[in-house]
Amino acid sequence: MEKIDIKSMNINELEDLLKELGEPKFRAKQIFDWLHAKQVDSFEEMTNLSKGLREKLSETASINGVEMVRKLVSQIDGTRKYLFALSDGAIIESVLMKYEHGNTVCISTQVGCRMGCKFCASTLDGVERGLTAGEMLSQIYAIQKDCGERVHGTVLMGSGEPLDNYDNVVKFLRLINDPKGQNMGQRHITLSTCGLVEKIYDLAEEDLQITLAVSLHAPNDGIRTQTMPIAKVYSMDRLLQACRDYADKTKRRITFEYALIHGVNDGDEHAWELVKKLRDMLCHINLIPVNDVKERNYVKSTAERVKRFASILNENGVETTVRRKLGSDIDAACGQLRRSHMKNEQKTEE
């Protein structure tokens, strides 16, 4: 019998489990505290539970964590890149980014990704499976233990498309925000999507105050379909309407991620197209000099071109910033470290 992933359970679900085990439901809050406030890795560490209950839990459930396979630390800015193994041996990656306002962790939501965006290394080998809420939490908990510091915010921007793993991601958001656990403020959480329109509407109904970041990366459908296969399913007009509706519903500003690719989407004419499409929306553009992906033959824009692109947007009513690049000396971009690890493993097997 497959064991229950207990770290993914909220207090109500834990109460139901305890009822099935013939135990009082008040134990649920104790177990939740051990898992999410104290962040223990075994039932044996739950010392205020009876030995009998600990044995029942061990037989019925498992605390699925992550095991560190590799860690890289940037000598430039202290960014830490982690390669983690899950309980089934699958490999994911996470990043700890240090800012003046606190520590932020970029987590993965899937093993790989099936969205096929051409500027991202995460998608080159497809998707294996979605992560459970507990596995998402475990990335943050493991990093806190490793660095000895609290994590104040998280971005769901690692490997995977969060809205392609919708139920588990929403469960993660509610668990990480729970006052009895990590109690991370929703406004310190950013969820990044390539633009699954129906799921954006679903998310708007969840009554969350997170930041929604949408990977735009192009000013029109012609360019967007070249780099993002999802654009063949959802036109920009349809996507932008969903974003307007989301902002209206939640009163939260949308962030548009825009990876500048030399000679593809970084011209003045592209900036002006964006101005026309976005200046009436509650939004902000985050410009990203694209990470060079050898397999795709994409090269990042020059610093001068990035500056010019940003100035056109800012001077015409579209608030724009350029993302500060962290961990450039340790392959800190999405999918790079995991892919190099998988290649090395394949060579070893061969």
C-alpha positions as CSV (number, residue, x, y, z in Angstrom):
1,M,0.0,0.0,0.0
2,E,1.3,3.4,-1.0
3,K,1.9,5.6,2.0
4,I,0.2,9.0,2.5
5,D,2.3,12.1,1.7
6,I,1.7,13.7,5.1
7,K,3.6,16.9,4.5
8,S,1.0,17.8,1.8
9,M,-1.9,17.6,4.3
10,N,-3.6,20.6,5.9
11,I,-4.9,20.5,9.5
12,N,-8.4,19.4,8.5
13,E,-6.9,16.5,6.5
14,L,-4.7,15.5,9.4
15,E,-7.7,15.5,11.7
16,D,-9.5,13.1,9.3
17,L,-6.4,10.9,9.2
18,L,-6.2,10.7,13.0
19,K,-9.9,9.8,13.2
20,E,-9.2,6.9,10.9
21,L,-6.3,5.9,13.1
22,G,-8.5,6.1,16.2
23,E,-6.6,9.0,17.7
24,P,-7.9,12.4,19.0
25,K,-8.0,15.2,16.4
26,F,-6.1,17.7,18.6
27,R,-3.0,15.8,17.7
28,A,-3.4,17.2,14.1
29,K,-2.1,20.6,15.2
30,Q,0.8,19.0,17.0
31,I,1.8,17.0,13.9
32,F,1.4,20.1,11.7
33,D,3.7,22.1,14.0
34,W,6.3,19.4,13.9
35,L,6.2,19.2,10.1
36,H,6.0,22.9,9.2
37,A,7.1,25.0,12.1
38,K,9.9,22.7,13.5
39,Q,10.4,21.1,10.1
40,V,11.4,17.6,11.3
41,D,12.2,14.8,9.0
42,S,10.9,11.8,10.9
43,F,8.0,10.8,13.1
44,E,10.5,9.7,15.9
45,E,11.3,13.4,16.4
46,M,7.7,14.2,17.3
47,T,8.4,13.7,21.0
48,N,5.0,14.9,22.3
49,L,3.2,12.1,20.5
50,S,2.8,8.6,22.0
51,K,5.1,5.8,20.7
52,G,1.9,4.0,19.5
53,L,0.8,7.0,17.4
54,R,4.3,7.5,16.0
55,E,4.3,3.8,14.9
56,K,0.8,4.2,13.3
57,L,2.0,7.2,11.4
58,S,5.1,5.5,10.2
59,E,3.0,2.6,8.9
60,T,0.5,4.8,7.2
61,A,2.4,7.9,6.1
62,S,5.7,9.2,5.0
63,I,7.5,12.5,5.3
64,N,8.8,13.0,1.8
65,G,11.7,15.4,1.9
66,V,14.5,16.2,-0.5
67,E,18.1,15.1,-0.4
68,M,20.9,17.4,-1.5
69,V,22.8,16.1,-4.4
70,R,24.9,19.1,-5.2
71,K,25.3,22.7,-4.1
72,L,27.0,25.6,-5.9
73,V,27.7,28.9,-4.2
74,S,28.3,32.1,-6.3
75,Q,31.5,33.9,-5.4
76,I,29.9,37.0,-6.9
77,D,26.8,37.5,-4.8
78,G,26.3,34.5,-2.5
79,T,23.5,33.0,-4.6
80,R,23.2,29.2,-3.9
81,K,22.1,26.7,-6.5
82,Y,20.8,23.3,-5.2
83,L,20.3,20.1,-7.0
84,F,17.9,17.9,-5.0
85,A,16.9,14.3,-5.3
86,L,13.3,13.3,-4.5
87,S,12.2,10.1,-2.8
88,D,11.7,8.4,-6.2
89,G,15.2,9.5,-7.4
90,A,13.9,12.3,-9.6
91,I,16.1,15.4,-9.8
92,I,15.0,19.0,-9.4
93,E,16.8,22.3,-8.7
94,S,16.2,25.3,-6.4
95,V,18.0,28.6,-5.9
96,L,18.5,30.7,-2.8
97,M,18.8,34.4,-3.7
98,K,20.0,36.9,-1.1
99,Y,18.6,40.5,-1.2
100,E,18.8,43.4,1.2
101,H,15.1,42.9,2.1
102,G,15.6,39.2,2.9
103,N,16.1,35.7,1.4
104,T,14.0,34.4,-1.5
105,V,14.0,30.8,-2.8
106,C,13.2,29.9,-6.4
107,I,11.5,26.5,-6.3
108,S,10.6,23.9,-8.9
109,T,7.0,22.7,-9.3
110,Q,7.6,19.9,-11.7
111,V,10.3,17.4,-12.7
112,G,11.2,19.0,-16.0
113,C,8.6,20.9,-18.1
114,R,6.4,20.2,-21.2
115,M,5.8,23.8,-22.3
116,G,8.7,23.8,-24.8
117,C,9.8,27.5,-24.4
118,K,12.9,27.8,-26.6
119,F,14.9,30.1,-24.3
120,C,14.6,27.7,-21.3
121,A,16.8,24.7,-20.5
122,S,14.1,23.2,-18.2
123,T,12.0,22.0,-21.1
124,L,14.6,20.3,-23.2
125,D,13.9,16.8,-21.8
126,G,10.1,17.2,-21.3
127,V,8.3,16.6,-18.0
128,E,8.4,13.6,-15.8
129,R,5.8,14.5,-13.2
130,G,4.4,17.2,-11.0
131,L,5.7,17.8,-7.5
132,T,3.5,17.4,-4.5
133,A,2.8,20.3,-2.2
134,G,5.1,18.7,0.4
135,E,8.0,18.4,-2.1
136,M,7.7,22.0,-2.9
137,L,7.7,22.9,0.8
138,S,10.7,20.6,1.3
139,Q,12.9,22.6,-1.0
140,I,12.4,25.7,1.2
141,Y,12.8,23.8,4.4
142,A,16.0,22.1,3.3
143,I,17.5,25.4,2.1
144,Q,16.7,27.1,5.4
145,K,18.4,24.3,7.3
146,D,21.5,24.5,5.0
147,C,21.9,28.2,5.2
148,G,20.8,28.6,8.8
149,E,18.6,31.6,7.8
150,R,14.9,32.2,7.4
151,V,13.4,32.4,3.9
152,H,11.1,35.4,3.6
153,G,9.8,34.9,0.1
154,T,9.5,32.4,-2.7
155,V,9.1,32.5,-6.5
156,L,7.6,29.6,-8.4
157,M,10.0,30.0,-11.3
158,G,12.2,26.9,-11.2
159,S,11.6,23.9,-13.4
160,G,8.1,23.3,-14.5
161,E,4.9,25.3,-15.3
162,P,3.1,25.9,-12.0
163,L,-0.4,26.1,-13.5
164,D,0.2,22.8,-15.2
165,N,0.4,21.3,-11.7
166,Y,-2.5,23.5,-10.4
167,D,-4.0,21.6,-7.5
168,N,-0.7,20.8,-5.9
169,V,0.6,24.4,-6.4
170,V,-2.5,25.9,-4.8
171,K,-2.2,23.5,-1.9
172,F,1.5,24.6,-1.5
173,L,0.5,28.3,-1.5
174,R,-2.0,27.7,1.3
175,L,0.3,25.6,3.4
176,I,3.3,28.0,3.1
177,N,1.0,30.8,4.1
178,D,-0.5,29.0,7.1
179,P,0.1,31.0,10.4
180,K,0.8,27.7,12.2
181,G,3.5,26.8,9.8
182,Q,6.0,28.9,7.8
183,N,3.5,31.8,7.8
184,M,5.0,33.3,4.6
185,G,3.1,36.4,3.5
186,Q,1.2,35.9,0.2
187,R,2.6,39.2,-1.1
188,H,6.1,37.7,-0.8
189,I,5.1,34.9,-3.2
190,T,5.3,35.1,-7.0
191,L,3.9,32.5,-9.3
192,S,5.3,32.5,-12.9
193,T,3.3,31.1,-15.8
194,C,3.8,30.9,-19.5
195,G,0.1,31.7,-19.9
196,L,-2.4,28.9,-19.4
197,V,-5.5,31.1,-19.8
198,E,-8.1,28.9,-18.2
199,K,-5.9,28.4,-15.1
200,I,-5.3,32.1,-14.8
201,Y,-9.1,32.5,-14.4
202,D,-9.2,29.7,-11.9
203,L,-6.4,31.3,-9.9
204,A,-8.3,34.6,-9.8
205,E,-11.1,32.8,-7.9
206,E,-8.8,31.4,-5.2
207,D,-8.8,34.7,-3.2
208,L,-5.0,34.9,-3.0
209,Q,-2.8,38.0,-2.8
210,I,0.2,36.5,-4.5
211,T,2.0,38.2,-7.5
212,L,1.2,36.6,-10.9
213,A,4.1,36.8,-13.3
214,V,3.3,36.0,-16.9
215,S,6.0,35.0,-19.4
216,L,5.3,37.3,-22.3
217,H,8.7,37.4,-24.1
218,A,7.2,38.9,-27.4
219,P,5.1,41.9,-28.5
220,N,3.0,39.9,-31.0
221,D,1.8,36.4,-31.9
222,G,4.2,36.0,-34.8
223,I,7.3,36.2,-32.6
224,R,5.7,34.6,-29.5
225,T,4.8,31.4,-31.5
226,Q,8.4,31.1,-32.6
227,T,9.7,30.9,-29.0
228,M,6.7,29.7,-27.0
229,P,4.5,26.8,-28.3
230,I,1.8,27.7,-25.9
231,A,1.2,30.8,-28.0
232,K,-0.3,28.6,-30.7
233,V,-3.1,27.7,-28.2
234,Y,-3.7,31.1,-26.6
235,S,-3.3,34.3,-28.6
236,M,-1.8,37.4,-27.0
237,D,-5.1,39.2,-27.1
238,R,-6.8,36.3,-25.2
239,L,-3.9,36.1,-22.7
240,L,-3.8,39.8,-22.1
241,Q,-7.5,39.9,-21.6
242,A,-7.2,37.2,-18.9
243,C,-4.5,39.2,-17.3
244,R,-6.7,42.3,-17.2
245,D,-9.5,40.3,-15.7
246,Y,-7.1,38.8,-13.1
247,A,-5.9,42.3,-12.1
248,D,-9.5,43.6,-11.9
249,K,-10.6,40.7,-9.8
250,T,-7.6,40.5,-7.4
251,K,-6.5,44.2,-7.4
252,R,-3.0,42.9,-7.8
253,R,-0.5,44.2,-10.4
254,I,0.5,41.7,-13.1
255,T,4.3,41.3,-13.8
256,F,5.2,40.5,-17.4
257,E,8.5,38.7,-17.8
258,Y,10.2,39.6,-21.0
259,A,13.4,37.8,-22.0
260,L,15.4,39.9,-24.5
261,I,16.8,37.8,-27.3
262,H,19.3,39.5,-29.6
263,G,17.8,40.1,-33.0
264,V,14.5,38.4,-32.2
265,N,12.4,40.6,-29.8
266,D,14.7,43.4,-28.7
267,G,14.2,46.1,-31.3
268,D,12.7,49.6,-30.8
269,E,9.7,48.5,-32.9
270,H,9.0,45.7,-30.4
271,A,9.2,48.0,-27.5
272,W,6.6,50.4,-29.1
273,E,4.3,47.4,-29.8
274,L,4.4,46.6,-26.1
275,V,3.6,50.2,-25.2
276,K,0.5,50.1,-27.3
277,K,-0.7,46.8,-25.7
278,L,0.1,47.4,-22.1
279,R,0.0,51.1,-21.1
280,D,-3.6,50.9,-20.0
281,M,-3.1,47.9,-17.8
282,L,-2.2,47.5,-14.1
283,C,1.2,45.9,-14.8
284,H,4.9,46.0,-14.6
285,I,7.5,44.6,-17.1
286,N,10.5,42.7,-15.8
287,L,13.2,42.7,-18.6
288,I,15.5,39.7,-18.5
289,P,18.6,39.5,-20.7
290,V,18.1,35.9,-21.9
291,N,20.4,33.2,-20.6
292,D,22.5,31.8,-23.5
293,V,21.0,28.3,-24.3
294,K,23.5,26.5,-26.5
295,E,20.9,24.0,-27.7
296,R,18.7,26.9,-29.0
297,N,21.3,29.2,-30.5
298,Y,19.9,32.1,-28.6
299,V,22.1,35.0,-27.4
300,K,21.2,37.7,-24.9
301,S,20.8,41.3,-26.0
302,T,23.6,43.8,-25.4
303,A,23.5,46.1,-22.3
304,E,23.0,49.1,-24.6
305,R,20.0,47.5,-26.3
306,V,18.5,46.5,-22.9
307,K,18.8,50.0,-21.6
308,R,17.2,51.5,-24.8
309,F,14.3,49.0,-24.7
310,A,13.6,49.8,-21.0
311,S,13.7,53.6,-21.6
312,I,11.1,53.4,-24.4
313,L,8.7,51.6,-22.1
314,N,9.3,53.7,-19.0
315,E,9.0,57.0,-20.9
316,N,5.7,55.9,-22.4
317,G,3.8,54.9,-19.3
318,V,4.8,51.2,-18.9
319,E,6.7,50.7,-15.6
320,T,9.8,48.6,-16.4
321,T,12.8,47.3,-14.5
322,V,15.7,45.2,-15.6
323,R,16.2,42.0,-13.5
324,R,19.5,41.9,-11.7
325,K,21.3,38.8,-12.8
326,L,22.2,36.6,-9.8
327,G,24.5,33.5,-9.7
328,S,25.9,34.0,-13.2
329,D,29.0,32.0,-12.3
330,I,27.1,28.9,-11.1
331,D,24.5,28.1,-13.9
332,A,21.7,29.6,-11.7
333,A,19.2,29.9,-14.6
334,C,16.3,27.5,-14.9
335,G,17.2,23.9,-15.8
336,Q,20.9,24.5,-16.5
337,L,22.4,22.6,-13.5
338,R,19.8,19.8,-13.7
339,R,20.5,19.2,-17.4
340,S,24.3,19.2,-17.0
341,H,23.8,16.7,-14.1
342,M,21.6,14.4,-16.2
343,K,24.1,14.5,-19.1
344,N,26.9,13.5,-16.8
345,E,24.8,10.6,-15.4
346,Q,24.0,9.4,-18.9
347,K,27.7,9.5,-19.8
348,T,28.5,7.5,-16.7
349,E,25.9,4.8,-17.5
350,E,27.1,4.6,-21.1
